[in-house]
Amino acid sequence: GAVALAAALADQLPAECQRVGVVISGGNLDPALLAQLWE
């Protein structure tokens, strides 16, 4: 989860990956922090 999200946010996915889905779940995720990272 965290590595996939980091790759997507850092624009480090392979060129052939035009559409990528990342599942973000779990009790350790702070919604405020997620909103801040998403910006």
C-alpha angles and dihedrals in degrees: 000000000000095000093048091049092047091051092049094047092046092050090238099134121123116268092245090062101089095155121033131174121203119191112215113192143136141092095266094068115103110211092213092053091047090052090050092050092047092059 
